[in-house]
């Protein structure tokens, strides 16, 4: 079978618009895009009238391997990605054990090689124990960057205080990805509310103040250290206002999940219960509408699914014992195409936020 392939007559989507063109693929790379391409011996697929997108990049997935393969593994997660048009993914470090050193990073790369259906890279997780070594490790093969959890997560993956966060930001040069919820606020809220809470109160426990405090602390240290950061899964209108007000330019990129764009409280909790539970929480329409607007305007630079599967039995546990997380790597593109149909996104916006945006981050 030839390594030359022509996609004939499609509507090719780029960041500047939609153009009728052919696409020449050689091996695993696009060799040319243009009208009436002719390549001797090439196989052809007629895609007349169909949209042809570049492969999407999902910069935030949790494929659960190693240690949690009863939920997902690299093979099944990457297969879901490919089914949804995602051809590259960046996987998060909160596995068991967490990805916090070169040996565990190499283990993940070895596990993915030959089993992943998509291109892959992995985050190293920051902790108080490795904060001063991250600059040595961030350019290792297979590493897409450093991930910081400002709120509690798995194992030792917690950077709670500003002193440790500053150590992380001063160790290395690549953009640091940050889960921005304030752990001190989380501790207070869970202690005060969680015992008798139901899942519809999840946005009250992990409240707006929890997100804003963490993002404010982060931006203060970005101004101090000049280290670029990527704020993951923004969930509040107040954080958008804060980021725009601080005006730090390319030092701060940020992301939103489809869940925060297409679901809203309280309806999602009334309908889906703990299946709609994630961190940070899905909030009400006021926040959703501001996030949509910020995505269109470019304050939010990319989409990440935060794909985080659990078993049905785990999600069926009563709140707050139910784990947070929603699958999503397979549904990014269908949801964004729905947004185009509904008139608040364009086809070219999908390329901007799902290919160019993740590359920038």
Secondary structure, 3 states (H helix, E strand, C coil): CCCEEEEEEEEEEECCEEEEEEEEEECCEEEEEECCCCCCCCEEEECCCCEECCCEEEEEEECCCCCCCCCCCHHHHHHHHHHCCEEEEEECCCCCCCCCCHHHHHHHHHHHCCCCCCEEEEEEECCCCCCCCHHHHCCCCCEEEEEEECCCCCCCCCCCCHHHHHHHHHCCCCCEEEECCCHHHHHHHHHHHHHHCCHHHHHHHCCHHHHHHHHHHHHHHHHHHCCCEEECCCCCHHHHHHHHHHCCHHHEEEEECHHHHHCCECHHHHHHHHHHCCCCCCCEHHHHHHHHHHHHHCCCCEECCCEECCCHHHHCCCCCCCCCCECCCCCHHHHHHHHHHHCCCCHHHHHHHHHHHHHHC
